[in-house]
Amino acid sequence: MLKSKIALLMLAAASFITPAHAEYPDRPVSFVVPFPPGDLEDVLTRMIAEDFEKKYGVAAAVVNKPSEGGPFPGAAEVASAPADGYTIGSFVVDIPVVGPEVGVPGLNPDPFEPLGIFLTYPFVVATSIESPYSNMAELAEYSKTQPQLLGHFGAFLLPTQATFAAAKVLGFEWGGEASAAALDCNSIASGDFDVINTTIQQLLPCLDKVKILATITDEPIAVVPEAPTLKSIAPELNISLWNGLFVHKDTPKDVREKIIASAKETMSSERALELAKKTGAIVYWADADAATARIKSDVEAIGRVSKLLGQ
């Protein structure tokens, strides 16, 4: 009889015991990049994944999710994954700033919170060394009688939008504009475009043959430190194309802290700094609070750009 009572008590006690959860991470982690492999955000995210794997002893890999719908479908997949830190988004500014407005299911309201920003793409406005203008003000004046043709990577990109808006602020019109898959030294040398909106890495082989009229970055670019930022010319155009890490808003704090700790170490590593040196990319770590403030600022800046462009 006593044995039966003890057995019943042990069974009752066992029913109140909650299984312990394994400490994060205890299985593979995916970093989702909603673009094809090879560009700066992909390379740096792969560095983050490699260091995460070494630090925590679990497999970590980049999963590329390019789409005809841009980065938004890939981001929506991250939004639909469990909020447990095993699916992390590596997103451009468009995801938190434009995503909630584009009508993609799962992105409105914004399901994400930033862990930090780690990259600013080194976009520049450039022209030939032989052009009769050397800065944006001179371009504006020259364009009043000789409208210039602008080349860019796509009208939807924020650096392109900022370049369109700069013309409005400075009081001139582009003679024409067109997108191109490649915008490099040949694009200017061939005369295909008078001015191009591209990244400085595309122009590194011919820096002595071009003029950088402005950088579309928060800070000057190290390889062309004398080039002014667009925001120094037109403060209302304080916008740039950046990339950061994001997780679902319901992701636990301790999980976020582990991801952040590893990514922050990666951004200060020699190989990340070497990539910055070789490409002109601006590599750093801005924490979650700074990233949140930046997103708010970018939303306001995009509103100003849209107003200037009559959108």
Secondary structure, DSSP 8 states (H G I E B T S, - for coil): -HHHHHHHHHHHHHTT-------S-SS-EEEEESS-TTSHHHHHHHHHHHHHHHHHSS-EEEEE---TTTTHHHHHHHHHS-SSSSEEEEEETHHHHTGGGTT-TT-SS--EEEEEEEEE--EEEEEETTSS--SHHHHHHHHTTS--EEEES-TTSHHHHHHHHHHHHHT---SEEEE-S--SHHHHHTTS-SEEEEEGGGTGGGGGGEEEEEE-SSS--TTSTTS-BHHHH-GGG----EEEEEEETTS-HHHHHHHHHHHHHHHTSHHHHHHHHHH--EEEEEEHHHHHHHHHHHHHHHHHHHHHTT-
